[in-house]
């Protein structure tokens, strides 16, 4: 894994990793994420935008490239990052 996304953005993910929300950047950028248990997810996009997705349902895949999934403001659990 590198520090950024190396494949075309419209290509499917080629790997996955468990994400523990934290108020610091992930070790590498992710292409999107899966939410295993319903809740809010606060992220910082790779463009630096801070946004909260409210009431993301369990089983949802969010196709948004992120550099951070915040602990503060995130209530969803069982999050899996896609890269």
Secondary structure, DSSP 4 states (H G I P E B T S, - for coil): --SS--S-TTSPP--EEEE---SS--SS-BSEEEEEE-EEEEEEETT--EEEEEEEPTTEEE---EEEE-STT---EEEEEE-
